[in-house]
Amino acid sequence: MTSIAAILTHWQGWLALSAVAAYFVSAWLVRQRSVHALRMLGLGLGLHAPVLALQIVALEGLRYGFAAALSATLWLAVLVLAWEARRSRLDGAMRVVAPVAGVSVVLPWVFVGTLFQGEVSALFLPHLVIGTLAYGVFLLAATLAAFILVQARVLQSRNRLLLDDGVFDQMPPLLAMERMLFRYLGIGFGLLTVTLLSGVVFSEEVFGRPLRLDHKSLLTLLAWVVFGVLLWGHRTRGWRGVVAARATLAGFVALLLGYVGSRFVLEVILQRGPGR
């Protein structure tokens, strides 16, 4: 077992370093307007995936914490971004998201997370996967919202230098970004709804305890309400632009604090053991 663990650790380290390099090189290639940037981003994704799997499914069992959650979220965000970049100009977003994804690859080594004790329910894994998918989609929505806010401010100031020489000339027009934003919000809202319903209906079987309205549940529910109201307002009242972008960022902050923030406090600050 020790030799197997040593071999896995060795190869995991090399894969992780290669993934980090691929992500940062892809961001540099985007800056240089190279056609190979998307291929390098795909290489980073391909190397990141087995590293993430080995970090979560350890030899001693299932291990998951805030660092692994961030790493999985960034992997999914980059995957969606790479797919969208095939038909939309998203080089500016790639320059931001790819290096952050590179950093996330090595975070689970610093913050190893907690080991789940006992047998893990078969319902827990779909709950975890769908919840992580929701995080990844909302992360991209939040990235687009940030670009919309900054680009709207630059347009209002009429500073053409910033528009022509920054990341904004490598992004779609504002209206196109808004359409993408609400598409991501709709997908993420559906995934988050399924995550919440599975947590409510199967709480005792999934988590091993009855449903509790703790700060994690309340913050996640708050994010769900924010996104739901925003989608309703867009459909019935035409909400868009800066208002929609700010609401998206507010909902994402609540969502991020709900799981990643609470796990960070428990694992790093309070140094508590496993808890789902």
NORZI-V379457 format. One record per helix or strand. SS is the DSSP state (h for helix, s for strand). FROM is the first residue (numbers start at 1). LEN is the number of residues. If there is no record, write none. Layout:
ss=SS from=FROM len=LEN
ss=SS from=FROM len=LEN
This chain:
ss=h from=2 len=30
ss=h from=37 len=20
ss=s from=57 len=2
ss=s from=61 len=4
ss=h from=66 len=20
ss=s from=90 len=1
ss=h from=91 len=20
ss=s from=114 len=2
ss=h from=122 len=36
ss=h from=160 len=6
ss=h from=167 len=4
ss=s from=171 len=1
ss=h from=174 len=28
ss=h from=203 len=5
ss=h from=215 len=23
ss=h from=241 len=29
